[in-house]
């Protein structure tokens, strides 16, 4: 499922570049508006699949609050939000400013736009790879995310340090490959922290925080460029925030070792894992979103 976005993104950037060249900026946005309108139409006919279980009567159904506010008392969950907030500050900067950075070092616009294509191709492969890795029970998914976030932060440092197109393309691929890790690992880790009943609410809150930092990060990079006329400092500064997220994961691992950090008792969690032993953990996490 996550691979579809990467496939579309791999052709989006050069397509937009050609639309700007042949149709102009205003008409390019008109084309995007039509495509977005089509996607809105598709969403209206979407119907989620149900489990086929009989529906309970309203009188017998258990009343649940609209939002489980008790997840805000979970220190592990709050720390994970801080991790992803710091991660998104720097991870979105290349998608906004990388083409302009490449143009400043002498790369033409068409080749510069293909750098984002390399990033999206790497992202597609990363989603498949990290999805498979997350199903391996022997591997600690939090540690995998920690390494991936660190690589993403370091790749931000490489972009302004080289004037070689080949090096920039390879770095863009690595950036996209490891940057895709949060798309797959985030639902799984939230499932481990909150359990299946609260994972959808937890993900909603996390995506809200990530939307804020993902918007603010490129804006900060733009302000730094306007102030200092240097994209290098912008990439170094925001790349450092992504590296900080990998350091904050240390506290997540410490908190996850405490029983008080889990909403589900350990015994109950073991029973769930035993029942779901033959089902990939990524499938379990994503299925809980539509229940």
C-alpha positions in Angstrom: 0.0 0.0 0.0 2.7 2.5 1.0 4.6 1.6 -2.2 2.0 3.3 -4.3 2.9 6.8 -3.1 6.6 6.2 -3.9 5.7 5.0 -7.5 3.7 8.1 -8.1 6.3 10.4 -6.6 9.0 8.9 -8.8 7.3 10.3 -11.9 5.7 13.4 -10.3 8.8 15.7 -10.1 10.0 15.4 -13.7 6.4 15.6 -14.9 5.8 18.8 -13.0 9.1 20.2 -14.4 7.9 19.5 -17.9 4.5 21.0 -17.2 6.1 24.2 -16.0 8.3 24.4 -19.1 5.5 23.8 -21.6 2.4 25.2 -19.9 3.7 27.6 -17.3 3.4 27.7 -13.6 -0.2 28.7 -13.4 -1.4 26.0 -15.7 0.7 23.4 -13.9 -1.2 24.2 -10.7 -4.5 23.9 -12.6 -3.5 20.4 -13.8 -2.7 19.5 -10.2 -6.1 20.8 -9.1 -7.9 18.5 -11.6 -5.9 15.5 -10.4 -6.7 16.3 -6.8 -10.4 16.7 -7.7 -10.3 13.2 -9.3 -8.7 11.8 -6.1 -11.5 13.4 -4.1 -14.0 11.7 -6.3 -12.4 8.3 -5.8 -12.4 8.8 -2.0 -16.2 9.3 -2.0 -16.8 5.8 -3.4 -14.3 4.1 -1.1 -15.9 1.7 1.4 -13.7 0.0 4.1 -13.9 -3.7 4.4 -15.5 -5.1 7.5 -14.7 -8.3 9.4 -18.1 -9.8 8.7 -18.9 -10.0 12.4 -22.5 -9.3 13.4 -23.1 -5.8 14.7 -24.2 -5.5 18.3 -27.2 -3.6 19.4 -26.7 0.0 20.6 -28.0 -1.0 24.0 -25.4 -3.8 24.3 -22.5 -2.0 22.6 -19.9 -0.7 24.9 -19.7 3.1 24.9 -16.2 4.4 24.2 -15.0 8.0 24.4 -14.4 9.8 21.1 -10.7 10.1 22.0 -8.8 8.0 24.6 -7.2 10.9 26.6 -5.3 8.5 28.8 -2.7 7.9 26.0 -1.5 11.4 26.9 -0.4 10.0 30.2 1.8 7.4 28.5 5.4 8.7 28.8 6.7 6.4 26.1 4.0 7.6 23.6 4.8 11.2 24.4 8.5 10.6 23.9 7.8 8.9 20.6 5.8 11.9 19.5 8.9 14.1 20.3 11.1 11.8 18.3 9.0 12.0 15.2 8.4 15.8 15.6 12.2 16.3 15.6 12.7 13.8 12.8 10.2 15.6 10.5 11.8 19.0 11.0 14.7 17.9 8.8 13.4 15.1 6.7 11.1 17.3 4.6 13.7 20.0 3.8 15.3 18.1 0.8 11.9 17.6 -0.8 11.4 21.4 -0.8 14.9 22.9 -1.2 17.1 20.2 -2.8 16.3 21.2 -6.4 17.3 24.8 -5.6 20.4 23.7 -3.8 21.4 21.6 -6.9 20.8 24.6 -9.2 23.0 26.8 -7.0 26.0 24.4 -7.6 25.5 24.4 -11.3 23.1 21.5 -12.0 20.4 22.3 -14.6 16.8 22.3 -13.6 15.8 19.0 -15.4 18.7 17.0 -13.8 18.1 18.7 -10.5 14.4 17.6 -10.5 15.5 14.0 -11.1 17.2 14.1 -7.7 13.8 13.9 -6.1 13.0 11.0 -8.4 16.0 9.1 -7.0 14.7 9.9 -3.5 11.2 8.5 -4.2 12.6 5.4 -5.9 14.7 4.8 -2.8 11.7 5.5 -0.7 9.7 2.8 -2.5 12.4 0.2 -2.0 12.7 1.3 1.6 9.1 0.8 2.3 9.2 -2.8 1.1 12.4 -3.5 2.8 11.6 -2.1 6.2 8.1 -3.7 6.0 9.7 -7.1 5.7 12.3 -6.3 8.4 9.6 -5.2 10.8 8.0 -8.7 10.6 11.1 -10.4 12.0 10.3 -10.8 15.7 14.0 -11.2 16.7 14.8 -7.7 15.6 14.1 -4.7 17.7 12.1 -2.3 15.6 12.9 0.7 17.7 16.6 0.2 17.2 16.0 -0.2 13.4 14.2 3.2 13.4 17.1 4.7 15.4 19.7 3.7 12.8 17.5 4.8 9.9 16.8 8.2 11.5 20.5 8.8 12.0 21.3 7.9 8.4 18.6 10.4 7.2 20.1 13.1 9.3 23.6 12.4 8.1 22.4 12.4 4.5 21.2 16.0 4.9 24.8 16.9 5.8 26.1 15.4 2.5 23.9 17.3 0.1 25.6 20.7 0.5 29.1 19.2 0.8 29.3 17.9 -2.7 29.1 19.3 -6.2 29.0 15.9 -7.9 25.7 15.0 -9.5 26.4 11.3 -9.0 27.1 11.7 -5.3 24.0 13.8 -4.9 21.9 11.2 -6.7 23.3 8.4 -4.5 22.7 10.5 -1.4 19.2 11.2 -2.5 18.5 7.5 -3.0 19.9 6.7 0.5 17.9 9.6 2.0 14.7 8.2 0.5 15.5 4.6 1.3 16.0 5.2 5.0 13.5 8.0 5.2 10.8 5.6 4.3 11.4 3.7 7.5 9.0 5.9 9.6 6.1 5.2 7.3 6.3 1.5 8.0 7.8 1.4 11.5 5.7 4.1 13.0 2.3 2.2 13.1 4.1 -0.9 14.3 5.9 0.9 17.2 2.7 2.7 18.2 1.0 -0.7 18.2 3.7 -1.9 20.6 3.3 1.1 22.9 -0.5 1.6 23.0 -1.9 -1.8 21.9 -4.5 -2.4 19.1 -7.4 -0.6 20.8 -5.7 2.8 20.9 -3.4 2.7 17.9 -5.7 4.6 15.5 -6.1 7.5 18.0 -2.3 7.5 18.7 -1.5 7.6 15.0 -3.9 10.4 14.5 -2.2 12.5 17.2 1.2 11.6 15.8 0.4 12.6 12.3 -1.0 15.9 13.6 2.4 16.6 15.3 4.3 15.5 12.2 2.3 17.7 10.0 3.3 20.7 12.1 7.0 19.9 12.1 7.0 18.9 8.5 5.6 22.3 7.5 7.7 24.3 9.9 11.0 22.6 8.9 11.2 23.8 5.3 10.0 27.2 6.4 12.9 27.5 8.8 15.3 26.4 6.1 13.9 29.1 3.8 14.3 31.8 6.6 17.9 30.7 7.1 18.6 31.0 3.4 17.0 34.5 3.3 19.0 35.5 6.3 22.4 34.0 5.5 22.1 33.3 1.8 23.3 29.8 2.4 21.5 26.5 1.9 24.4 24.7 3.5 23.7 26.1 6.9 20.0 25.4 6.4 20.7 21.7 5.6 23.2 21.4 8.4 20.8 22.9 11.0 17.7 20.9 10.1 19.8 17.8 9.5 21.0 18.1 13.1 17.4 18.0 14.3 16.9 14.7 12.5 20.1 13.3 14.2 18.7 14.5 17.5 15.6 12.3 17.0 17.8 9.2 16.8 19.3 10.3 20.2 15.8 10.7 21.7 15.0 7.2 20.8 17.3 6.1 23.6 14.8 7.4 26.1 12.0 5.5 24.2 13.8 2.3 24.6 14.3 3.0 28.3 10.7 3.8 28.9 9.5 0.8 26.9 11.3 -1.5 29.4 9.1 -0.3 32.2 5.7 -2.1 32.6 4.1 1.2 33.5 4.8 2.5 30.0 2.3 0.0 28.5 -1.4 0.3 28.5 -1.7 -3.5 28.0 -0.5 -5.8 30.7 2.5 -8.0 29.8 0.5 -11.2 30.3 -2.2 -10.0 28.0 0.3 -8.9 25.4 1.9 -12.4 25.4 -1.5 -13.9 24.8 -2.1 -11.6 21.8 1.3 -12.3 20.3 0.6 -16.1 20.7 -2.7 -15.8 18.9 -1.2 -13.6 16.2 2.0 -15.5 15.8 1.4 -16.4 12.2 0.3 -12.9 11.2 2.9 -10.3 10.2 3.0 -7.5 12.8 2.6 -4.8 10.0 -0.6 -6.4 8.9 -2.0 -6.4 12.5 -1.1 -2.8 13.0 -2.6 -1.5 9.8 -5.7 -3.7 10.2 -6.4 -2.1 13.6 -6.7 1.3 11.8 -9.9 0.4 10.0 -11.7 -1.4 12.9 
